[in-house]
């Protein structure tokens, strides 16, 4: 995946060998300890780093993703505010989530 990170810096056309699509999204960080969170995702996995909440009509659950600045991830959760081109990136600690915050990103759907 280091090669994909290098290609991602140059844009989707360079990353096309690894990715089947690129999506422009607004990414927000979350932790399992947030208010109203159970710690278990829609897919049954524990929430944390590597688990991303998505809008399933746009990104089906189980889809493997590469998120620059975050790493590999699996679409494994949904959320009430996650509609369209919005995703929530799972983090293991509140400090990591706060450091990431919210930002626009290009997410790569892996083949």
N, C-alpha and C positions, 0 to 999 in steps of 0.2 A: 504494500500500500504506500510505501515511501515513493515509489515511482508515480503513483497516481497523484500524490500530493505535489510532486514536482510538475507534473503535467497540468494539474488544476491551476497552478499559478499562471500558466500560459493560456488558459482558457479551455472551453469544452472541446474545441476541435482537436486539440492535442490529447485530450483525455478520452476521446471516443473509443479507443481500443479497450478501455476498461469499463466505461459507462455506457448505458443504453439511453440515458436522458440526463439533462441538467434542468433543475428547477430553481427559480428565484423565489426565495421564501423569507419571511420574517421569523427568526429563531429566538425563542425565549428559553431561559434555563429554568429547570425545576428540580426539586428534591422530593424524596419519598416522605419527608416530614412536613410537607406543606399542609395548610389547613384544609381539611376535608379529604386528604389523600390517605389511602389505605396501605400504600406500600406495595400493592400487588397490581400489576398492569392488566389491561384488557386481554392480553395473550396469556396471562397466568404467571408470567415471570416477575421476579422482584424488580421494582423500579430502581434505577441507578444509572451510572455511566454506561453508555452503549445502547440504551433503550430510548427510543424517540417516539413521542406522541404525534400522531398524524391524523389527517382527514382521510379515512379509508377510500372514498371515491377517487381521490387524487393519488394517494400513495397507499396501496393495499397493505394490510398487516402482513408481516413476514418479509417485506421487501428489505433487501440489504442496501445500505447507503454509505456514502463517504461524505463526511462533512468537514471541509477545511477548517483547521483550528480546533477540531473536536476529535476527529478520527472516524473509525468504522462504527456503524450503528445498524440497528435493526428496528424497523417500524413495528413496535410492539405494544403501543398504547394509543388511546384516544383521549380526548378531553373536551369538556363543554365549550371551551373558547377556541378550539382548534377546528377551523373551517377554512377551506381553500388553501391558499399558499402561506399557511402558518404552521410551524412545528414547535414542539417543546423538546428540548434536549435534556435528558436525565443526567443529573450529577450526584455524586456520592456525599457531598457535603454542602452545607449552606454557603460556606465561604467560596467554594468553587463556583456555585451557581450565581452568587452575587458578583463575582469577578467577571463572569461571562455576560450577565445581564440580558439585554435584548438587542439584536442587530440583524440587518439584512445579510443574507448569505446565498450562495449558489450551492445547492445540494446535488450530488451526483448519485443517480440510481445505478447500482452495479449490476452487471450481467449475471 
